[in-house]
Amino acid sequence: MTLRLGLLSTARINDAIVAAAGDVDEIEIVAVGSRDAGRAESYARERGIAAAHGSYEALLADGEVDAVYIPLPNGLHHEWTLAALEAGKHVLCEKPYSRRPSEVEEAFDLAERSRLVLMEAFMFRHHPQAAKVKELVGEGAVGRVRVVRATFSFVLEDMEDVRMSAILDGGSLMDLGCYCVSGARYLMGEPERVIGEQVVGPTGVDSAFHGTLRFPNDVVAQFDCSFALPRYQRLDVVGDAGWLLVDAPWRTDWEGELLLRHGDHLNRIEVPPADAYALELANFAGAAAGNAEPLLSRSDAVGPMDSGTSPGVVASAAASAAPHGRPSAPSAGSDLSQLRAAGPGRTRSSCSGRTGRASGARS
């Protein structure tokens, strides 16, 4: 059975999905929607997509569309995910779903009631490299884990980019830091406490963010992300018997390798090449058909209901703590609004906040 997929907008990231779909037999991209009919038509024509719609609503009303991919800015994810689910469509929504815990829960509640699949698009988690890293850590390749370090950065100078918009929930934490948080949770489980420090840029969003996650058994994860540093990514897992270095943990299309030191032995570990986007689409299609479990489910996007430690809420807890310089305990209604009040160019002192109950202009 082929899942007929519609693209809700003409965002640049769509091209990775369109290219990957060509290698996935279970997926066919059949339509695209844009707020501009002319843009939708030219986009569809250039990419061989059958149907073009001049509004998002028209795409959702298309009976030939079974599911939609939503690559909109963060602040629009929830509105259009609900609309898609209400229209009876499965949803693959770009990461992170939302910084507002109540929105994440509302969306997954609706998906479950409607017997539809809602999946957050952290493509790196689908790459064999992620499973290999988890396997190595789980089998004690570095001994008992003590520290996890993660980083992701690139230079973003366009102040008009949607990722620079406070209204649209932009910022380096939501765009880049969420990878670091997702990776740390994937390896170590759920953090008990978070600490955050930020630099707020001229548009009111964080241009750089530094965070610490405290896990059970005295494991600490440190991460940093930035729109003002050269393109760079890395993940280190340090234990009492060795360390594991992942050279390209988030964008696995870049050249990279795993380096494992255990005692006096240094090994280079090869991971088979793979298209993480194609694997993501295949998993999404399998879940929609009832033949597979979604690799990223409600627990990833919402977090355990008694702790709420998804990428969204961890980000929210860290960012809510950062502007105050005092302990903060995010609740189900916490968000990143404090970031906007910090003012441009200000570096805020770090502080701790325990994780709350739940979380996580394109055309």
Stockholm file with secondary structure:
# STOCKHOLM 1.0

chainA/1-363         MTLRLGLLSTARINDAIVAAAGDVDEIEIVAVGSRDAGRAESYARERGIAAAHGSYEALLADGEVDAVYIPLPNGLHHEWTLAALEAGKHVLCEKPYSRRPSEVEEAFDLAERSRLVLMEAFMFRHHPQAAKVKELVGEGAVGRVRVVRATFSFVLEDMEDVRMSAILDGGSLMDLGCYCVSGARYLMGEPERVIGEQVVGPTGVDSAFHGTLRFPNDVVAQFDCSFALPRYQRLDVVGDAGWLLVDAPWRTDWEGELLLRHGDHLNRIEVPPADAYALELANFAGAAAGNAEPLLSRSDAVGPMDSGTSPGVVASAAASAAPHGRPSAPSAGSDLSQLRAAGPGRTRSSCSGRTGRASGARS
#=GR chainA/1-363 SS CCEEEEEESCCTTHHHHHHHHTTCTTEEEEEEECSSHHHHHHHHHHHTCSEEESSHHHHHTCTTCCEEEECCCGGGHHHHHHHHHHTTCEEEEESCCCSCHHHHHHHHHHHHHTTCCEEEECGGGGSHHHHHHHHHHHTTTTSSEEEEEEEEEEECCCTTSGGGCTTTTCSHIIIIIHHHHHHHHHHHCCCSEEEEEEEECTTSSEEEEEEEEEEGGGEEEEEEEESEEEEEEEEEEEESSEEEEESSSSCTTSCCCEEEEETTEEEEECCCCCCHHHHHHHHHHHHHTTSSCCSSCHHHHHCCTTTCCSHHHHHHHHHHHTTTTSCCCCCTTCCSHHHHTSCTTEECCCEEEECCSSCCCCC
#=GC SS_cons         CCEEEEEESCCTTHHHHHHHHTTCTTEEEEEEECSSHHHHHHHHHHHTCSEEESSHHHHHTCTTCCEEEECCCGGGHHHHHHHHHHTTCEEEEESCCCSCHHHHHHHHHHHHHTTCCEEEECGGGGSHHHHHHHHHHHTTTTSSEEEEEEEEEEECCCTTSGGGCTTTTCSHIIIIIHHHHHHHHHHHCCCSEEEEEEEECTTSSEEEEEEEEEEGGGEEEEEEEESEEEEEEEEEEEESSEEEEESSSSCTTSCCCEEEEETTEEEEECCCCCCHHHHHHHHHHHHHTTSSCCSSCHHHHHCCTTTCCSHHHHHHHHHHHTTTTSCCCCCTTCCSHHHHTSCTTEECCCEEEECCSSCCCCC
//
